[in-house]
Amino acid sequence: MAWQNLSVRAQENCRGGGSNVMIQGMARVSSDKFDLQTNPKGIINLGVAENQLMSKELAAILRPVNAVDPKLFGYSEGPSGSKLLRKHFADNIFNQYFEPHEPVYEDHIVFTAGCSATVDNFTFCVCDPGDGILITTPFYGGFNTDIMAKSKARVIVAHLEDGVSPFGVDQVELMQQAVDQATAEGTRVRAFVLSNPHNPLGRNYPREVLIEFLKFASRNKLHILFDEIYALSVFDYALSGEAKQEQPDQTPFISVLSIPNIEDYCEKELVHVAYGMSKDFCLNGFRCGCLVSPWNKDILEAMNSIAVFTWMSSPIEAMIIKLVENPATIDWFVKTNQRRLAESYTLTVDILRAHRIPFLPAQGGHYIWIDLRQYIPSALVNMAAAGEREAEYMLWKAMLDKGVYLNLGVAFSEKKVGFFRLSFSVPPWLLRIGLERMLRACERTFTLSASL
């Protein structure tokens, strides 16, 4: 075997390299990408959470930075981010928008080359190979790679049963069962990771649930990492009409940093936040993420000790400093982006309603969780109900063939077959074309199968 000269962990990664359907989908999109002029029949990407709504504005803000300035040819100040970058993030982002009960300072922040690198480095610092990190379903599929590929920790999945809300306190009992079972099987569970706002469900956790999560982490002596990368992409306040009325609640985004007297619920040194520039600031390709840990000097030291492997480039750091140095620019950018997200969301739900496609109303993020089970071929309904995913893959492939990419429920460890995450953060004209292609693919799949 060609892999025999590789390490065991590398062999494991090679064997599992084709199993990530998110990566498979992105590869298909990249090989046949939509372009209105040169490839109008190419694939429109409504699967990746990549915000294209502020591209022109970003270009105008960043254009003055000379990326080939010889001053940027050398190493930057340090692998964890310069003091100026960390200070701007502390003062102009975290202290301004996350409403921390205690101020965040630059020394509380360690930068990496993207939020995936942050989760990877965090896992390396709190887990030995074989240790577990708990996540509840459905969850962002990239966590599997972030946690397992390099650090060789394990994802411990707590599947939420029917009737157990991802935003209610009942799930804590299932979380405890998952930890107890993993422990009984010999796995030491070291941390709990969650996204707030939720990915893929696009909703905020209520305060009482966040507090129960903190208590749970304390009881089990787990680090708890709050991925708050969509914190400034909450848009429900800007909705109107039916899109506003159908919201099941008005729960605001609450950063864990804002909870007073956090020590009443959990040891403060166990509490951490991951953040990055990919989502709220539409810079997926810049690869800028960070860990905020105000109360744990040890983990900051540990993260700093390996930061050299995830060092941002000097030109990228210079451009990000330009973006975040002016509070007025940030405020304008955030509010404009939120309004545009609300407009794209409204367009999406109007079309979904018109075709009677169920969905979970979203408050934030770049996506909406939709239910396409009505398009499952009748011959596959019973198999889908039993958890067989053939129908879900059939719909996914039909959409790709029609020129649009959505992310499947299986990519988020969703047990029910037929759910998809639809990203709407693209220009409205492109969104309309993508949704039309999605509908044609679904209807054609159902019609053809019914005639067989």
Disulfide bonds with the S-S distance in Angstrom:
none
